[in-house]
Every structure is written in C-alpha cells, then in structure tokens.
C-alpha cells in the first residue's frame, strides 16, 4: 500500500512538472513568435518589449567578416526603426528548446523571402514572469 501511495505521489509530481515545463515552453514560443512578428513589421517599439535590457546580437563571421561582432539593443532597434532590418514575413521553426530555471535557449530557423538564417536565441524570465530575448546568434544559410 505504501508503494502504491508513493508511486501515485511521484506520478502526480511528474505530471505537474511536465505541465509546468509545457506552459513555460508555450510562453517561450509565444515570445519568439511576437519578437519575430514585431521585427517583420518594423515595429521597433513593440519589438523592444520582447528584448531584455541587455539584449545583443552576436555575429560570428557574418557577411564575409572574419571577426565576431556584437550589436547592442539600441543599434538593432534603430536598424528596425529605419527599416534597414526587418520588413519580411518569416516562417519560424523551433528546432529545439532547453529550459534551465529562469533561462532558456532555443534553436530557431527563420525562413523569409529576403533571407533564411538559423539562430540560437537565449531567453531570460524577468521578475514579472515574462520571457525576454537576451541574445540572438544568427548564421545565414
């Protein structure tokens, strides 16, 4: 009887944990979709709401460079605002996701008419519980 009770408790805790993880994954997917949509329509103000204050794009040897360059949030938002970046209708494929407490990473493929790129997004959950994009590490395909 004790074994059945113990197994029932373990099963209940596992289901609760899986549901919580599933809810977090859904929230992360929503954040990634909203982040993408805001960039696609060049809405820098809306886009800023999905970015952590420390957001940056880390580009390793992109566009023919041999260097790693880092673009801070304010520069990225200005490029969206001036339509140098964005203005596409990208399809999002989330290949994998790893949750680690209040942080997460997602491997994502963005397919648009202008460009297709794979990216690793790092996210952080803020004090209010909202997921924010912390970094984007794209590779153009």
N, C-alpha and C positions, 0 to 999 in steps of 0.2 A: 504494500500500500504506500509506504514511504517513497519507493522508487517511482511509482506512478505519479504521485504528487510532485516529486522533484522534476520528473520529466515534463509534466504539464507546465510547471513554472518556467523551466528552461525554454520550452517551445513558445510560451507566451512572450517571454522576454525577447526571443529571437524574432518573432513576428513584429513586435513593437519596434525593435531596432531596424529591421528591414523596411518597415513603413516609414520610419523617420528618415532613413537614408534615401528612400524613394522620393519623399517630399523635398528633401534638400536637392536631389538631382533634378527634380522638376523645376525648382526655383532657379537653379543654375542655368538650365536650358532656357527658361524664360528670360533671364538676364542676358544671355548670349544672343537670343533672338532680338530682343529690344535694342541692344547695343548695335547689332548689325543693321537693323531697320533704320535707326537714327542716322547712322553713317550713310546708308544708301540714299536717304532723302536729304542729306546735308543739313540736318537739324543739330547744330553744334550745342545748343542749349540743352536739348533733350539728351544728346549723347553724353554730355558732362555728368548727368545724373547717374549714369551707369559706370562711371570711372572713379576709382579710388583717387584720393588726392595725390598719391604717389605714382599714379599711372605713368607708364612709359612703353614705347615700342622699342624692342631690341632687335636690330637688324644686323645679322651676321653675313657679311659679304653679299649684300643685296645690290642689285642694279649695277653689277660689274665691279663693285668695291672689293678690296682685299682686307678691309677693316671691319670691326664691329662698331656700329654707331647706335646711339641711344637718342630717341626723340621724346622729349618730355610732353606731358599732358597739354600744356598751353600751346605748344607749337603744333601738335596734332590737331587740336580743336580749331586753331586758326586755319590750317590747311583744309579742314572740313568746311569751315565757315566761308572761305574764299572759293570753294569748290575745286581746289587743286586735287583733293582726295574725295572719295565718296561719289555719289551720284550714279549708282548702279542698282541692280536688283539681284542680289546674290542669293544663291541656294546655300543652305547650311547643312553640313553633315557632321554630326558629332561622332567621332570615331571611338573615343574612349574618354573616361572621366575617372578621376581619383579624388576621393574626399579624404581630408586629413584634418579633422576637427573643424576649426573655423577657416580653413584654407582648402582650396581645391585647384586642380588643373584639368584642362580639357584639351584634347587634340581635336582640332576642327578643320574641315576643308570648306573654304568659301569659294563657290563657283559663280562667277559673274560673266557678263558679256565683255567686260574690259579686261578681266584678269582672273586667274584661278590661283589660289595660294592655300597652302597648309599652314596652320598656325598652332602654337601651343599657348593657350591662354591660362594665366594664373589669376585666381579669384580669391578674395578675402571677404568674409562675412563681417559686416560692421556691427557696432554696438546695438543698433536697432534690429539686427537680424537680416538686413538686406545684403545680397551678394553684389560685390563691386568688382569690376575688372581691374586687376593690379598691373598686369603686364601682358603684352602681345609679342610673340616671337615668330614672325612670319617667314615662310620660304615660298618664293614664287615658283609655280610649276609651269 
